Amino acid sequence: MLATVGSLLGSKRVNLQCMDGVVRMGRIPGSKNKKMWIREGDIVIATPWEIQDSKADVIWKYTRPQIEWLERKGYLK
């Protein structure tokens, strides 16, 4: 699910505004921590937890050309 990073919480955690309208606390897994530098306003893919719907894992960060393509195709408003 696509999400926008709202704020950085520290300790590999972020607030995510997901496309379904739910604000979730996102976690950046250790394998992606050093490879993805995430800032406020970035577009990411988040997978909600099965146990707690209010939390999610960040699995991918889109680059600027990818975001422009998503906007042209109508995935982002």
C-alpha positions as CSV (number, residue, x, y, z in Angstrom):
1,M,0.0,0.0,0.0
2,L,1.3,3.5,-0.9
3,A,1.9,5.9,2.0
4,T,3.4,9.3,2.6
5,V,5.9,9.9,5.4
6,G,4.4,12.4,7.8
7,S,7.1,12.7,10.4
8,L,10.2,11.0,11.7
9,L,9.9,9.6,15.2
10,G,13.5,8.3,15.6
11,S,14.7,4.9,16.3
12,K,13.8,3.7,12.7
13,R,10.2,4.7,13.1
14,V,8.0,7.1,11.1
15,N,4.4,8.2,10.9
16,L,2.7,7.1,7.7
17,Q,-0.4,8.6,6.1
18,C,-1.6,5.5,4.1
19,M,-3.8,5.6,1.0
20,D,-6.7,4.0,2.8
21,G,-6.9,7.0,5.1
22,V,-5.3,5.4,8.2
23,V,-2.3,7.0,10.0
24,R,0.1,4.2,10.9
25,M,3.3,4.0,12.8
26,G,5.9,2.6,10.3
27,R,9.0,0.7,11.1
28,I,12.1,0.5,8.8
29,P,13.5,-3.0,9.0
30,G,17.1,-3.5,9.9
31,S,18.0,-4.8,6.4
32,K,16.8,-1.6,4.8
33,N,17.8,0.9,7.5
34,K,21.2,2.0,6.0
35,K,20.1,1.6,2.4
36,M,17.0,3.8,2.6
37,W,17.3,7.4,3.8
38,I,13.8,8.5,4.4
39,R,12.6,12.1,4.9
40,E,9.3,13.7,5.5
41,G,7.1,13.8,2.4
42,D,8.6,10.7,0.8
43,I,6.3,8.2,-0.9
44,V,6.9,4.6,0.3
45,I,5.3,1.2,0.1
46,A,4.1,0.0,3.5
47,T,2.8,-3.4,4.5
48,P,0.4,-3.3,7.5
49,W,0.9,-5.8,10.2
50,E,-1.6,-8.7,10.4
51,I,-1.8,-8.5,14.2
52,Q,-2.0,-4.7,14.7
53,D,-3.5,-2.7,11.8
54,S,-2.1,0.6,13.3
55,K,1.5,-0.5,12.5
56,A,3.3,-1.2,9.2
57,D,6.7,-2.0,7.8
58,V,8.3,0.2,5.2
59,I,9.6,-2.0,2.4
60,W,10.3,0.4,-0.5
61,K,11.0,4.1,-1.1
62,Y,10.2,5.7,-4.4
63,T,12.6,8.0,-6.2
64,R,11.6,11.3,-7.8
65,P,11.3,9.9,-11.4
66,Q,9.2,7.0,-10.0
67,I,6.9,9.4,-8.1
68,E,6.4,11.5,-11.3
69,W,5.4,8.4,-13.2
70,L,2.9,7.4,-10.4
71,E,1.4,10.9,-10.7
72,R,1.1,10.7,-14.5
73,K,-0.6,7.3,-14.3
74,G,-3.1,8.6,-11.6
75,Y,-1.9,6.5,-8.7
76,L,-1.2,9.7,-6.7
77,K,-3.4,12.7,-6.4
